[in-house]
Amino acid sequence: MKFEIKHFSDLTSSEVYSIARVRANVFILEQNILDEEDLDGIDLDAYHVFLKDEDIIAYCRILKPGAAYKDASIGRVLVAKEHRKKGIAEKMMIEAVKFIFEEMNENSITISAQEYVSRLYESIGFVKIGEVYDEVGIPHIKMTLVK
């Protein structure tokens, strides 16, 4: 299982299309999030983490400090429906965290996690901050991880 991590400017057109497609399948079709809420313009200066079989089956993006929070952040975390419950999300998050701490030399990460999967993030060291809040109609919780 080899995850790729690329800045947007290094993605091929095929990878951009595959990322857009899997994000649409999960966020727009499954979770009923509006496309304008997913396509927020931040992708252009983000790192994109993904696992390919023939298509992309797992994905998240890494945001630089200041893009969403004062810390680096990880968002748009997904695993295609037919590949869930295999530990892929946890492995991908570990790779993303490692990249932020080792390659970006950041010391802390803040995320806005969908509340129902907060245990996944807790399992790799994230800690909840504050109360559950609504984001795009889905309960979320702010979480942080310090190196």
C-alpha positions as CSV (number, residue, x, y, z in Angstrom):
1,M,0.0,0.0,0.0
2,K,1.8,3.1,-1.3
3,F,0.3,6.5,-0.8
4,E,1.3,9.3,-3.1
5,I,1.7,12.9,-1.8
6,K,1.8,15.7,-4.4
7,H,1.3,19.4,-4.4
8,F,-1.5,20.4,-6.7
9,S,0.9,21.8,-9.3
10,D,2.5,18.3,-9.6
11,L,-0.7,16.4,-10.2
12,T,-1.4,15.1,-13.6
13,S,-4.7,16.0,-15.3
14,S,-5.8,12.4,-14.9
15,E,-5.1,12.6,-11.1
16,V,-7.0,15.9,-10.8
17,Y,-10.0,14.3,-12.6
18,S,-9.9,11.1,-10.4
19,I,-9.6,13.2,-7.2
20,A,-12.6,15.3,-8.3
21,R,-14.6,12.2,-9.2
22,V,-14.0,10.4,-5.9
23,R,-14.7,13.6,-3.9
24,A,-17.9,14.1,-5.8
25,N,-19.0,10.5,-5.1
26,V,-18.3,10.7,-1.4
27,F,-19.1,14.3,-0.4
28,I,-21.7,15.3,-3.0
29,L,-23.6,12.0,-3.7
30,E,-23.2,10.2,-0.4
31,Q,-23.2,13.1,2.1
32,N,-25.3,15.6,0.1
33,I,-22.7,18.4,0.4
34,L,-23.0,21.1,-2.2
35,D,-20.3,21.1,-4.8
36,E,-19.5,24.8,-4.0
37,E,-18.8,23.8,-0.4
38,D,-16.4,21.1,-1.5
39,L,-14.6,23.2,-4.2
40,D,-13.4,26.0,-1.9
41,G,-10.4,27.1,-3.9
42,I,-7.9,25.9,-1.3
43,D,-6.9,22.9,-3.4
44,L,-4.6,24.9,-5.6
45,D,-2.0,25.4,-2.8
46,A,-2.5,22.1,-1.0
47,Y,-0.8,18.8,-0.9
48,H,-2.9,15.9,-2.0
49,V,-2.5,12.4,-0.5
50,F,-4.0,9.5,-2.3
51,L,-4.0,5.8,-2.8
52,K,-4.6,4.4,-6.3
53,D,-5.9,1.0,-7.3
54,E,-7.0,1.7,-10.9
55,D,-8.9,4.7,-9.6
56,I,-8.2,6.7,-6.5
57,I,-9.7,4.8,-3.6
58,A,-8.5,6.9,-0.7
59,Y,-7.8,10.6,-0.5
60,C,-7.1,13.6,1.8
61,R,-5.6,17.0,1.4
62,I,-3.0,18.7,3.5
63,L,-3.3,22.5,4.1
64,K,-0.5,24.8,4.9
65,P,-0.6,26.8,8.1
66,G,-3.0,29.8,7.7
67,A,-5.1,28.1,5.0
68,A,-7.8,26.9,7.4
69,Y,-6.3,27.3,10.9
70,K,-3.1,28.8,12.2
71,D,-1.7,25.2,12.2
72,A,-1.3,22.9,9.2
73,S,-4.5,20.9,8.6
74,I,-5.8,17.8,7.0
75,G,-9.2,17.7,5.4
76,R,-11.5,16.1,2.8
77,V,-10.6,12.7,4.2
78,L,-12.3,9.8,2.3
79,V,-12.1,6.2,1.4
80,A,-14.3,5.0,-1.5
81,K,-17.3,3.0,-0.3
82,E,-16.1,-0.4,-1.5
83,H,-12.7,0.0,0.3
84,R,-13.9,1.0,3.7
85,K,-13.3,-0.9,7.0
86,K,-9.9,-2.1,5.8
87,G,-7.7,0.3,7.9
88,I,-6.9,2.4,4.8
89,A,-8.0,5.8,6.4
90,E,-5.9,5.2,9.4
91,K,-2.8,4.4,7.3
92,M,-3.4,7.4,5.1
93,M,-3.8,9.7,8.1
94,I,-0.5,8.4,9.6
95,E,1.2,9.2,6.2
96,A,-0.3,12.7,6.2
97,V,0.8,13.4,9.8
98,K,4.3,12.1,9.1
99,F,4.5,14.4,6.0
100,I,3.4,17.5,8.0
101,F,5.8,16.8,10.9
102,E,8.8,15.6,8.8
103,E,8.6,17.3,5.4
104,M,6.8,20.5,6.3
105,N,8.6,20.8,9.7
106,E,5.3,21.7,11.4
107,N,4.7,20.9,15.1
108,S,1.0,20.9,15.3
109,I,-2.1,20.0,13.2
110,T,-5.7,21.1,13.6
111,I,-8.6,19.4,11.9
112,S,-12.4,19.7,11.7
113,A,-13.4,16.1,11.9
114,Q,-16.8,14.6,11.2
115,E,-17.9,13.6,14.7
116,Y,-18.9,10.1,13.8
117,V,-15.3,9.2,12.8
118,S,-13.5,11.1,15.6
119,R,-12.3,7.8,17.1
120,L,-10.2,7.2,14.0
121,Y,-8.4,10.5,14.7
122,E,-8.1,9.8,18.4
123,S,-6.5,6.4,17.6
124,I,-3.5,8.2,16.1
125,G,-3.2,10.8,18.8
126,F,-5.6,13.7,18.0
127,V,-7.4,15.3,20.9
128,K,-10.9,16.9,20.8
129,I,-11.1,20.6,21.4
130,G,-14.4,22.2,22.4
131,E,-17.9,21.1,21.5
132,V,-19.6,19.5,18.5
133,Y,-20.7,22.0,15.9
134,D,-22.5,21.9,12.5
135,E,-20.6,22.2,9.3
136,V,-22.4,21.7,6.0
137,G,-25.2,19.9,7.9
138,I,-22.9,17.3,9.5
139,P,-21.8,17.3,13.1
140,H,-18.1,18.1,13.4
141,I,-15.5,18.4,16.2
142,K,-12.3,20.4,16.2
143,M,-9.3,18.2,17.0
144,T,-5.5,18.8,17.4
145,L,-2.3,16.8,17.4
146,V,1.0,18.2,18.7
147,K,4.3,16.6,17.7
